[in-house]
Amino acid sequence: MTSAGPAGDAPERADAAPWDPDVIDTGPMRVVIADDAVLLREGLIRLLTEWGHEVVAAVGDGDALVEAVVLHRPDISVVDVRMPPSHTDEGLRAAVEARRRVPGTPILVLSQYVEVSYADDLLDTAGGGIGYLLKDRVAAIDEFLDALARVATGGTVLDPEVISQLLVRRRRDDPLAALTPREREVLALMAEGRSNTAIARVLVVSDGAVEKHVRNIFTKLDLPPDATTHHRRVLAVLTHLRA
């Protein structure tokens, strides 16, 4: 794991995400943090600041999150699912409202537990720039920073545990039934926000093989060939998650 550089210095990102070689360099980002747990909130502020990002607002409830997003138009917001007053889904509902008020604003949601319905609610909002991670993932700094960058640049990043539980809950009329086991593996890795090159490295196959699998996935899911590749990837991921 790469350690942060001294305060005020940009950290070295060459090894920022050993779990996925395709590191995205977004440069300094403006971030809103929404979490009622003071220790985690302050820890995120320190981490992001040390990595050269600017925390433009750090709040402890959903209403304040929406206000901060509307006011600051951040590059990304990091949001806890459970916040006051009921500590159930206030953070998620605020994230959905923030995306309604500022369409497409990137949101990375953090949760203590896997709550599939919350992930589905967030994915129902239009566009990319959505992430759902377990809080344990924050401790893996490289993975967290990589996910942050992917979501900020319009990607969709889902925690592997969330994906696993979504797969378990597939209905009998699963639209993914036509996919081969390998194509399902590729689609699951797409749902984690990985590029074709990264998928090839994980599965130890060629880039060409992954491209073929991706084309087959698009065809079997009946995704429109006139859409952009990025848009078709997002549609495929949504089909995967809602199946």
NUVEXTOR-143111 format. One record per residue: x, y, z of N, C-alpha, C, O in turn; residue in three letters; residue number from 1. Coordinates in steps of 0.05 Angstrom, whole numbers. Example, Ala and Ser with C-alpha at 12.3 -4.5 7.8 and 13.67 -1.06 7.14 Angstrom:
REM NUVEXTOR-143111
[nupa [264 -114 156] [246 -90 156] [264 -66 156] [285 -66 169] "ALA" 1]
[nupa [257 -45 142] [273 -21 143] [258 1 157] [268 23 161] "SER" 2]
//
This chain:
REM NUVEXTOR-143111
[nupa [17 -24 0] [0 0 0] [17 25 0] [37 27 15] "MET" 1]
[nupa [10 43 -17] [26 68 -19] [19 87 3] [-5 92 8] "THR" 2]
[nupa [39 98 16] [33 117 38] [32 144 26] [43 150 6] "SER" 3]
[nupa [17 162 41] [14 189 32] [40 204 36] [56 198 54] "ALA" 4]
[nupa [44 224 19] [68 241 22] [64 261 43] [43 262 56] "GLY" 5]
[nupa [84 278 49] [82 298 69] [60 317 62] [53 321 38] "PRO" 6]
[nupa [48 330 82] [27 349 78] [37 370 58] [58 381 61] "ALA" 7]
[nupa [19 376 39] [25 396 19] [39 386 -5] [41 399 -26] "GLY" 8]
[nupa [50 361 -4] [63 349 -27] [44 329 -41] [30 315 -27] "ASP" 9]
[nupa [44 329 -67] [28 309 -81] [40 282 -78] [64 279 -83] "ALA" 10]
[nupa [25 261 -69] [36 234 -65] [43 221 -92] [31 227 -113] "PRO" 11]
[nupa [61 202 -90] [68 187 -114] [45 167 -120] [38 151 -103] "GLU" 12]
[nupa [34 168 -145] [11 151 -151] [18 127 -168] [0 112 -176] "ARG" 13]
[nupa [44 122 -174] [51 101 -192] [41 74 -183] [34 57 -199] "ALA" 14]
[nupa [41 69 -157] [33 44 -146] [6 46 -131] [1 30 -113] "ASP" 15]
[nupa [-10 65 -138] [-33 72 -122] [-54 50 -120] [-68 49 -101] "ALA" 16]
[nupa [-55 32 -140] [-76 12 -139] [-66 -15 -149] [-73 -22 -172] "ALA" 17]
[nupa [-51 -30 -134] [-40 -55 -143] [-62 -75 -150] [-57 -94 -165] "PRO" 18]
[nupa [-86 -72 -139] [-108 -90 -145] [-119 -86 -173] [-132 -104 -183] "TRP" 19]
[nupa [-114 -64 -185] [-123 -58 -212] [-102 -40 -225] [-99 -17 -216] "ASP" 20]
[nupa [-88 -49 -245] [-66 -34 -256] [-74 -8 -270] [-56 9 -274] "PRO" 21]
[nupa [-99 -5 -278] [-107 19 -293] [-114 42 -274] [-137 49 -271] "ASP" 22]
[nupa [-94 53 -262] [-98 76 -243] [-107 100 -259] [-96 107 -280] "VAL" 23]
[nupa [-127 114 -249] [-137 138 -261] [-127 162 -246] [-130 164 -222] "ILE" 24]
[nupa [-114 180 -260] [-103 204 -248] [-122 227 -254] [-122 238 -276] "ASP" 25]
[nupa [-138 234 -234] [-157 256 -237] [-145 283 -231] [-157 304 -238] "THR" 26]
[nupa [-122 283 -219] [-111 309 -208] [-127 316 -183] [-143 300 -174] "GLY" 27]
[nupa [-121 339 -172] [-135 348 -147] [-165 349 -151] [-175 360 -172] "PRO" 28]
[nupa [-180 339 -132] [-210 340 -134] [-222 355 -111] [-210 357 -89] "MET" 29]
[nupa [-245 367 -116] [-260 381 -95] [-281 361 -85] [-297 351 -100] "ARG" 30]
[nupa [-280 356 -58] [-296 334 -47] [-314 344 -25] [-306 361 -9] "VAL" 31]
[nupa [-338 333 -24] [-357 337 -1] [-358 311 14] [-361 289 2] "VAL" 32]
[nupa [-356 312 40] [-358 288 57] [-383 291 75] [-387 312 87] "ILE" 33]
[nupa [-399 269 76] [-423 269 93] [-423 244 110] [-428 222 100] "ALA" 34]
[nupa [-417 247 135] [-416 225 154] [-419 236 182] [-405 255 190] "ASP" 35]
[nupa [-438 224 198] [-442 235 225] [-421 224 244] [-420 234 267] "ASP" 36]
[nupa [-406 204 237] [-385 194 254] [-360 212 252] [-346 212 231] "ALA" 37]
[nupa [-355 227 273] [-334 247 272] [-307 235 266] [-291 247 250] "VAL" 38]
[nupa [-300 212 277] [-274 201 273] [-270 193 244] [-249 199 232] "LEU" 39]
[nupa [-290 180 232] [-287 173 204] [-287 198 186] [-271 199 167] "LEU" 40]
[nupa [-303 217 193] [-304 242 177] [-277 256 177] [-267 264 156] "ARG" 41]
[nupa [-266 259 201] [-240 272 203] [-218 256 190] [-199 267 179] "GLU" 42]
[nupa [-220 229 192] [-200 212 179] [-201 215 149] [-180 216 136] "GLY" 43]
[nupa [-225 217 138] [-227 221 109] [-217 248 100] [-204 250 79] "LEU" 44]
[nupa [-222 268 116] [-211 295 110] [-181 294 109] [-169 305 91] "ILE" 45]
[nupa [-169 282 129] [-140 281 130] [-128 265 107] [-109 273 94] "ARG" 46]
[nupa [-141 242 101] [-131 225 80] [-132 240 53] [-113 240 38] "LEU" 47]
[nupa [-155 251 47] [-159 264 21] [-141 289 19] [-131 295 -3] "LEU" 48]
[nupa [-138 303 40] [-121 327 40] [-92 319 35] [-78 332 19] "THR" 49]
[nupa [-83 298 48] [-55 289 44] [-50 280 16] [-27 281 6] "GLU" 50]
[nupa [-71 271 2] [-68 262 -25] [-74 284 -45] [-77 279 -69] "TRP" 51]
[nupa [-74 308 -36] [-76 331 -54] [-103 341 -61] [-106 359 -78] "GLY" 52]
[nupa [-124 329 -49] [-151 337 -56] [-161 359 -36] [-149 362 -14] "HIS" 53]
[nupa [-182 373 -43] [-193 394 -27] [-220 386 -17] [-239 381 -32] "GLU" 54]
[nupa [-224 385 10] [-250 379 21] [-264 405 25] [-258 421 42] "VAL" 55]
[nupa [-284 410 8] [-298 436 7] [-320 438 28] [-329 459 35] "VAL" 56]
[nupa [-329 414 38] [-349 414 59] [-349 386 73] [-346 366 59] "ALA" 57]
[nupa [-352 386 99] [-354 361 114] [-378 364 133] [-378 380 151] "ALA" 58]
[nupa [-399 348 128] [-424 352 142] [-432 326 155] [-421 304 150] "VAL" 59]
[nupa [-453 328 173] [-461 305 188] [-490 296 185] [-499 279 200] "GLY" 60]
[nupa [-504 307 165] [-532 299 160] [-539 303 131] [-525 316 116] "ASP" 61]
[nupa [-561 290 123] [-569 290 95] [-576 317 84] [-568 323 61] "GLY" 62]
[nupa [-591 333 99] [-599 360 89] [-574 376 83] [-573 390 62] "ASP" 63]
[nupa [-554 375 101] [-530 390 97] [-514 380 72] [-501 396 58] "ALA" 64]
[nupa [-516 354 67] [-503 343 43] [-515 355 18] [-500 365 0] "LEU" 65]
[nupa [-541 355 16] [-554 366 -8] [-547 396 -11] [-540 404 -34] "VAL" 66]
[nupa [-547 411 10] [-540 439 9] [-511 443 -1] [-505 460 -17] "GLU" 67]
[nupa [-493 426 10] [-465 428 2] [-461 422 -27] [-445 435 -41] "ALA" 68]
[nupa [-475 401 -37] [-472 394 -65] [-482 416 -84] [-470 423 -104] "VAL" 69]
[nupa [-505 427 -76] [-516 449 -92] [-498 474 -92] [-495 487 -112] "VAL" 70]
[nupa [-487 479 -69] [-470 503 -66] [-443 500 -79] [-434 518 -94] "LEU" 71]
[nupa [-430 478 -74] [-402 474 -83] [-398 460 -109] [-377 462 -122] "HIS" 72]
[nupa [-418 445 -118] [-416 429 -143] [-389 414 -143] [-372 418 -160] "ARG" 73]
[nupa [-385 396 -123] [-359 382 -120] [-354 362 -143] [-372 355 -158] "PRO" 74]
[nupa [-329 354 -145] [-322 333 -165] [-333 306 -156] [-339 289 -173] "ASP" 75]
[nupa [-336 303 -130] [-347 278 -119] [-356 282 -90] [-344 299 -76] "ILE" 76]
[nupa [-376 268 -81] [-384 268 -53] [-382 240 -41] [-389 220 -55] "SER" 77]
[nupa [-372 238 -17] [-369 212 -3] [-390 212 19] [-390 229 37] "VAL" 78]
[nupa [-409 193 18] [-433 195 35] [-438 169 50] [-436 147 39] "VAL" 79]
[nupa [-443 172 76] [-450 149 93] [-480 143 88] [-496 162 87] "ASP" 80]
[nupa [-488 118 86] [-516 111 82] [-533 119 106] [-554 131 103] "VAL" 81]
[nupa [-523 114 130] [-539 118 154] [-530 143 169] [-507 145 178] "ARG" 82]
[nupa [-549 162 171] [-543 187 185] [-568 196 201] [-589 184 197] "MET" 83]
[nupa [-565 216 218] [-588 225 234] [-611 234 217] [-607 242 194] "PRO" 84]
[nupa [-636 233 227] [-642 227 255] [-647 197 261] [-643 188 283] "PRO" 85]
[nupa [-655 181 241] [-663 153 246] [-640 134 242] [-642 110 250] "SER" 86]
[nupa [-618 142 229] [-595 125 224] [-603 100 208] [-594 78 213] "HIS" 87]
[nupa [-621 105 188] [-628 83 170] [-617 89 142] [-595 80 135] "THR" 88]
[nupa [-632 104 126] [-624 109 99] [-623 139 91] [-624 146 68] "ASP" 89]
[nupa [-620 156 112] [-620 185 106] [-598 193 86] [-603 210 69] "GLU" 90]
[nupa [-574 181 90] [-552 188 72] [-558 181 43] [-552 196 25] "GLY" 91]
[nupa [-570 157 40] [-576 148 13] [-598 166 0] [-595 174 -23] "LEU" 92]
[nupa [-618 172 16] [-640 189 5] [-629 217 -2] [-638 229 -22] "ARG" 93]
[nupa [-611 227 15] [-599 253 9] [-581 251 -16] [-581 270 -32] "ALA" 94]
[nupa [-568 229 -20] [-551 226 -44] [-569 226 -69] [-562 238 -89] "ALA" 95]
[nupa [-591 212 -68] [-610 211 -90] [-621 239 -96] [-623 248 -119] "VAL" 96]
[nupa [-627 254 -74] [-637 281 -78] [-616 300 -89] [-622 317 -105] "GLU" 97]
[nupa [-591 296 -80] [-569 312 -90] [-566 308 -120] [-561 327 -135] "ALA" 98]
[nupa [-569 283 -129] [-566 278 -158] [-591 288 -173] [-589 294 -197] "ARG" 99]
[nupa [-613 290 -160] [-636 303 -173] [-632 333 -176] [-639 344 -197] "ARG" 100]
[nupa [-621 345 -155] [-616 374 -156] [-593 382 -174] [-593 402 -187] "ARG" 101]
[nupa [-572 365 -173] [-548 369 -190] [-544 344 -207] [-528 326 -199] "VAL" 102]
[nupa [-558 341 -229] [-557 316 -245] [-529 307 -251] [-512 323 -261] "PRO" 103]
[nupa [-524 281 -246] [-498 270 -253] [-476 275 -233] [-453 266 -237] "GLY" 104]
[nupa [-482 289 -211] [-461 294 -191] [-451 267 -180] [-467 251 -171] "THR" 105]
[nupa [-425 262 -181] [-414 236 -173] [-418 231 -143] [-412 249 -127] "PRO" 106]
[nupa [-427 208 -136] [-432 201 -108] [-419 174 -102] [-424 154 -116] "ILE" 107]
[nupa [-402 173 -81] [-391 147 -71] [-403 142 -44] [-397 156 -25] "LEU" 108]
[nupa [-421 122 -42] [-435 116 -17] [-419 95 -1] [-408 76 -13] "VAL" 109]
[nupa [-417 99 25] [-404 80 43] [-424 68 61] [-442 82 71] "LEU" 110]
[nupa [-422 42 66] [-441 29 84] [-427 9 102] [-407 -3 94] "SER" 111]
[nupa [-437 6 126] [-425 -13 144] [-431 -42 136] [-415 -60 141] "GLN" 112]
[nupa [-455 -46 124] [-464 -73 117] [-472 -72 87] [-477 -51 75] "TYR" 113]
[nupa [-475 -96 76] [-485 -99 49] [-515 -96 50] [-529 -112 62] "VAL" 114]
[nupa [-525 -75 38] [-554 -70 36] [-561 -66 7] [-559 -44 -4] "GLU" 115]
[nupa [-570 -88 -5] [-573 -89 -34] [-594 -69 -44] [-591 -57 -65] "VAL" 116]
[nupa [-616 -66 -28] [-637 -47 -37] [-626 -19 -39] [-635 -4 -57] "SER" 117]
[nupa [-607 -12 -22] [-596 15 -23] [-580 19 -49] [-581 40 -62] "TYR" 118]
[nupa [-565 -2 -56] [-549 0 -80] [-568 3 -104] [-562 18 -123] "ALA" 119]
[nupa [-590 -12 -104] [-609 -11 -126] [-622 17 -128] [-625 27 -150] "ASP" 120]
[nupa [-629 29 -106] [-641 55 -105] [-622 76 -117] [-630 93 -133] "ASP" 121]
[nupa [-597 74 -110] [-577 93 -121] [-573 89 -151] [-571 109 -165] "LEU" 122]
[nupa [-573 64 -159] [-569 58 -188] [-593 67 -205] [-590 70 -229] "LEU" 123]
[nupa [-616 71 -192] [-639 81 -207] [-636 110 -215] [-651 119 -233] "ASP" 124]
[nupa [-618 125 -203] [-613 152 -212] [-599 152 -239] [-583 134 -244] "THR" 125]
[nupa [-604 171 -255] [-594 171 -283] [-564 177 -284] [-553 192 -268] "ALA" 126]
[nupa [-551 164 -304] [-523 170 -309] [-504 154 -292] [-512 139 -274] "GLY" 127]
[nupa [-478 157 -298] [-457 143 -283] [-448 159 -259] [-464 175 -248] "GLY" 128]
[nupa [-423 155 -251] [-413 170 -228] [-425 160 -202] [-432 176 -185] "GLY" 129]
[nupa [-427 133 -199] [-440 122 -175] [-421 100 -164] [-411 84 -179] "ILE" 130]
[nupa [-418 100 -138] [-403 79 -124] [-416 71 -99] [-429 87 -85] "GLY" 131]
[nupa [-413 45 -91] [-424 35 -66] [-403 16 -55] [-398 -6 -65] "TYR" 132]
[nupa [-391 24 -33] [-369 8 -20] [-376 3 9] [-389 19 22] "LEU" 133]
[nupa [-366 -19 19] [-367 -24 48] [-346 -7 61] [-325 -1 49] "LEU" 134]
[nupa [-351 2 86] [-332 20 99] [-305 6 104] [-285 20 105] "LYS" 135]
[nupa [-305 -20 105] [-279 -34 109] [-260 -28 86] [-236 -29 89] "ASP" 136]
[nupa [-272 -21 62] [-255 -16 39] [-239 9 42] [-218 13 29] "ARG" 137]
[nupa [-248 28 59] [-234 53 64] [-207 47 76] [-188 62 71] "VAL" 138]
[nupa [-205 26 92] [-180 19 105] [-159 10 84] [-135 13 88] "ALA" 139]
[nupa [-168 0 61] [-150 -6 39] [-147 19 22] [-162 23 3] "ALA" 140]
[nupa [-129 36 30] [-128 63 19] [-125 64 -11] [-138 80 -25] "ILE" 141]
[nupa [-108 46 -22] [-105 46 -51] [-131 40 -66] [-137 53 -85] "ASP" 142]
[nupa [-145 20 -56] [-171 13 -68] [-191 35 -66] [-206 41 -85] "GLU" 143]
[nupa [-192 48 -43] [-211 69 -38] [-205 93 -57] [-224 104 -69] "PHE" 144]
[nupa [-180 101 -59] [-173 123 -76] [-178 117 -105] [-186 134 -121] "LEU" 145]
[nupa [-173 92 -113] [-178 85 -141] [-208 86 -146] [-216 95 -168] "ASP" 146]
[nupa [-225 76 -128] [-254 77 -131] [-263 105 -133] [-281 112 -149] "ALA" 147]
[nupa [-252 122 -116] [-259 151 -115] [-254 163 -143] [-271 178 -153] "LEU" 148]
[nupa [-231 157 -155] [-224 169 -181] [-243 158 -202] [-251 173 -220] "ALA" 149]
[nupa [-249 132 -201] [-266 120 -222] [-294 133 -221] [-306 139 -242] "ARG" 150]
[nupa [-305 136 -197] [-332 148 -195] [-332 177 -203] [-350 186 -217] "VAL" 151]
[nupa [-311 192 -196] [-309 220 -203] [-308 224 -233] [-316 245 -243] "ALA" 152]
[nupa [-297 204 -247] [-296 207 -276] [-319 193 -291] [-318 188 -315] "THR" 153]
[nupa [-340 188 -276] [-365 178 -288] [-369 148 -288] [-388 138 -300] "GLY" 154]
[nupa [-351 134 -274] [-353 105 -273] [-373 95 -252] [-383 111 -236] "GLY" 155]
[nupa [-378 69 -253] [-395 56 -233] [-378 35 -219] [-368 17 -231] "THR" 156]
[nupa [-376 38 -192] [-359 20 -176] [-375 8 -154] [-387 22 -137] "VAL" 157]
[nupa [-377 -19 -154] [-392 -33 -134] [-373 -51 -118] [-356 -64 -130] "LEU" 158]
[nupa [-377 -52 -92] [-361 -70 -75] [-366 -99 -83] [-389 -106 -88] "ASP" 159]
[nupa [-345 -115 -85] [-348 -143 -92] [-368 -158 -75] [-382 -176 -84] "PRO" 160]
[nupa [-370 -150 -49] [-390 -163 -32] [-419 -156 -40] [-436 -173 -38] "GLU" 161]
[nupa [-423 -132 -49] [-449 -124 -59] [-456 -140 -83] [-478 -150 -86] "VAL" 162]
[nupa [-437 -142 -102] [-441 -157 -126] [-447 -186 -120] [-465 -198 -132] "ILE" 163]
[nupa [-433 -198 -101] [-437 -225 -94] [-466 -230 -84] [-478 -250 -92] "SER" 164]
[nupa [-476 -212 -67] [-503 -216 -57] [-524 -211 -78] [-545 -223 -78] "GLN" 165]
[nupa [-518 -193 -96] [-537 -188 -118] [-539 -213 -136] [-561 -220 -145] "LEU" 166]
[nupa [-516 -227 -140] [-517 -251 -156] [-533 -273 -142] [-548 -288 -156] "LEU" 167]
[nupa [-531 -275 -116] [-546 -295 -101] [-576 -291 -104] [-591 -311 -104] "VAL" 168]
[nupa [-584 -266 -106] [-612 -259 -107] [-624 -259 -135] [-646 -248 -139] "ARG" 169]
[nupa [-610 -270 -155] [-621 -269 -182] [-648 -284 -184] [-652 -304 -171] "ARG" 170]
[nupa [-666 -273 -199] [-692 -285 -204] [-690 -307 -224] [-670 -310 -239] "ARG" 171]
[nupa [-711 -324 -226] [-711 -346 -245] [-711 -335 -274] [-700 -347 -292] "ARG" 172]
[nupa [-724 -312 -278] [-725 -301 -305] [-700 -283 -309] [-702 -261 -320] "ASP" 173]
[nupa [-678 -293 -300] [-653 -278 -301] [-646 -271 -330] [-642 -289 -346] "ASP" 174]
[nupa [-644 -245 -336] [-636 -237 -363] [-607 -245 -370] [-599 -244 -393] "PRO" 175]
[nupa [-592 -253 -350] [-564 -261 -354] [-562 -291 -360] [-540 -302 -363] "LEU" 176]
[nupa [-585 -305 -361] [-584 -334 -364] [-569 -343 -389] [-558 -365 -390] "ALA" 177]
[nupa [-570 -326 -410] [-558 -334 -435] [-527 -331 -435] [-514 -341 -453] "ALA" 178]
[nupa [-517 -318 -414] [-488 -314 -413] [-473 -339 -404] [-484 -354 -388] "LEU" 179]
[nupa [-450 -343 -415] [-433 -365 -406] [-420 -358 -379] [-420 -334 -371] "THR" 180]
[nupa [-410 -377 -364] [-396 -371 -339] [-374 -350 -342] [-371 -333 -325] "PRO" 181]
[nupa [-359 -352 -363] [-337 -333 -368] [-348 -305 -373] [-337 -285 -363] "ARG" 182]
[nupa [-370 -303 -388] [-382 -277 -394] [-393 -265 -368] [-393 -241 -364] "GLU" 183]
[nupa [-403 -282 -350] [-413 -272 -324] [-390 -261 -308] [-392 -241 -294] "ARG" 184]
[nupa [-367 -275 -309] [-343 -265 -295] [-335 -238 -306] [-329 -219 -290] "GLU" 185]
[nupa [-335 -235 -332] [-327 -210 -344] [-347 -188 -336] [-338 -166 -329] "VAL" 186]
[nupa [-372 -194 -337] [-392 -174 -329] [-390 -166 -300] [-394 -142 -293] "LEU" 187]
[nupa [-384 -185 -283] [-381 -179 -254] [-357 -160 -250] [-358 -142 -234] "ALA" 188]
[nupa [-336 -164 -265] [-312 -147 -263] [-318 -119 -275] [-308 -99 -266] "LEU" 189]
[nupa [-334 -118 -296] [-343 -93 -307] [-358 -77 -286] [-355 -53 -284] "MET" 190]
[nupa [-375 -91 -270] [-390 -78 -249] [-373 -67 -227] [-381 -48 -213] "ALA" 191]
[nupa [-349 -77 -224] [-330 -66 -205] [-316 -42 -216] [-300 -29 -202] "GLU" 192]
[nupa [-321 -34 -241] [-309 -11 -253] [-283 -16 -267] [-269 3 -274] "GLY" 193]
[nupa [-277 -41 -272] [-252 -48 -285] [-253 -45 -315] [-274 -51 -327] "ARG" 194]
[nupa [-231 -36 -327] [-229 -34 -356] [-224 -61 -369] [-219 -81 -355] "SER" 195]
[nupa [-226 -62 -395] [-220 -88 -409] [-192 -98 -403] [-188 -122 -399] "ASN" 196]
[nupa [-173 -79 -403] [-145 -87 -397] [-142 -99 -369] [-129 -119 -365] "THR" 197]
[nupa [-155 -86 -350] [-154 -96 -322] [-168 -123 -320] [-158 -141 -306] "ALA" 198]
[nupa [-190 -127 -334] [-204 -152 -333] [-187 -174 -345] [-186 -197 -335] "ILE" 199]
[nupa [-173 -168 -367] [-155 -188 -379] [-134 -197 -360] [-127 -220 -359] "ALA" 200]
[nupa [-123 -178 -344] [-102 -185 -325] [-113 -202 -303] [-99 -221 -294] "ARG" 201]
[nupa [-137 -196 -293] [-149 -211 -271] [-154 -240 -280] [-149 -259 -265] "VAL" 202]
[nupa [-165 -243 -304] [-173 -269 -314] [-150 -284 -329] [-153 -307 -336] "LEU" 203]
[nupa [-128 -270 -332] [-104 -281 -346] [-112 -290 -374] [-107 -313 -382] "VAL" 204]
[nupa [-124 -271 -389] [-130 -276 -417] [-121 -252 -433] [-112 -232 -421] "VAL" 205]
[nupa [-124 -253 -459] [-115 -231 -476] [-137 -209 -476] [-160 -214 -470] "SER" 206]
[nupa [-128 -184 -483] [-147 -162 -486] [-168 -169 -507] [-191 -163 -504] "ASP" 207]
[nupa [-159 -182 -529] [-177 -190 -550] [-199 -208 -540] [-222 -206 -549] "GLY" 208]
[nupa [-191 -227 -523] [-211 -246 -512] [-232 -231 -496] [-256 -237 -498] "ALA" 209]
[nupa [-223 -212 -480] [-242 -196 -464] [-261 -180 -482] [-285 -179 -477] "VAL" 210]
[nupa [-249 -167 -503] [-266 -152 -521] [-287 -169 -534] [-310 -161 -538] "GLU" 211]
[nupa [-280 -194 -541] [-299 -212 -552] [-322 -219 -532] [-345 -219 -540] "LYS" 212]
[nupa [-314 -224 -507] [-334 -230 -487] [-353 -206 -483] [-377 -209 -480] "HIS" 213]
[nupa [-341 -182 -483] [-358 -158 -479] [-377 -154 -502] [-401 -148 -497] "VAL" 214]
[nupa [-368 -159 -526] [-387 -157 -549] [-409 -178 -547] [-432 -172 -553] "ARG" 215]
[nupa [-402 -202 -538] [-422 -223 -535] [-443 -215 -513] [-467 -220 -516] "ASN" 216]
[nupa [-433 -202 -492] [-450 -194 -471] [-470 -173 -481] [-494 -174 -476] "ILE" 217]
[nupa [-460 -153 -496] [-477 -133 -507] [-499 -145 -525] [-522 -138 -524] "PHE" 218]
[nupa [-491 -165 -542] [-509 -178 -560] [-531 -193 -545] [-554 -191 -551] "THR" 219]
[nupa [-522 -210 -525] [-541 -227 -511] [-560 -211 -493] [-582 -220 -488] "LYS" 220]
[nupa [-551 -187 -484] [-568 -170 -467] [-585 -151 -484] [-600 -135 -474] "LEU" 221]
[nupa [-582 -154 -511] [-597 -138 -530] [-593 -108 -525] [-613 -92 -525] "ASP" 222]
[nupa [-568 -100 -521] [-562 -72 -517] [-558 -58 -543] [-546 -69 -562] "LEU" 223]
[nupa [-568 -34 -546] [-569 -20 -572] [-541 -16 -584] [-524 -4 -571] "PRO" 224]
[nupa [-537 -25 -608] [-510 -22 -621] [-504 7 -628] [-481 13 -633] "PRO" 225]
[nupa [-525 24 -629] [-520 52 -636] [-510 69 -612] [-503 92 -616] "ASP" 226]
[nupa [-511 57 -588] [-502 71 -564] [-471 70 -562] [-459 53 -574] "ALA" 227]
[nupa [-460 89 -547] [-431 89 -543] [-423 64 -527] [-439 53 -512] "THR" 228]
[nupa [-398 56 -530] [-388 33 -515] [-391 38 -485] [-399 20 -470] "THR" 229]
[nupa [-384 63 -476] [-387 69 -447] [-415 66 -438] [-420 54 -417] "HIS" 230]
[nupa [-434 76 -454] [-463 74 -446] [-472 45 -445] [-487 37 -428] "HIS" 231]
[nupa [-463 29 -465] [-471 1 -465] [-459 -14 -441] [-472 -32 -430] "ARG" 232]
[nupa [-435 -6 -433] [-423 -19 -409] [-440 -13 -384] [-445 -30 -368] "ARG" 233]
[nupa [-449 12 -382] [-465 20 -359] [-492 5 -359] [-501 -5 -339] "VAL" 234]
[nupa [-504 3 -383] [-529 -12 -385] [-526 -42 -378] [-543 -54 -365] "LEU" 235]
[nupa [-503 -53 -387] [-498 -81 -381] [-494 -85 -351] [-504 -104 -339] "ALA" 236]
[nupa [-480 -67 -338] [-476 -68 -309] [-503 -66 -294] [-508 -81 -276] "VAL" 237]
[nupa [-520 -48 -303] [-546 -44 -290] [-563 -70 -293] [-577 -78 -275] "LEU" 238]
[nupa [-561 -82 -317] [-576 -107 -321] [-566 -129 -302] [-581 -144 -291] "THR" 239]
[nupa [-539 -130 -299] [-526 -149 -282] [-535 -145 -253] [-542 -164 -239] "HIS" 240]
[nupa [-536 -120 -244] [-542 -115 -216] [-572 -119 -209] [-579 -126 -187] "LEU" 241]
[nupa [-589 -114 -229] [-618 -116 -224] [-629 -144 -230] [-653 -149 -226] "ARG" 242]
[nupa [-612 -161 -240] [-622 -188 -248] [-627 -205 -224] [-635 -228 -226] "ALA" 243]
//
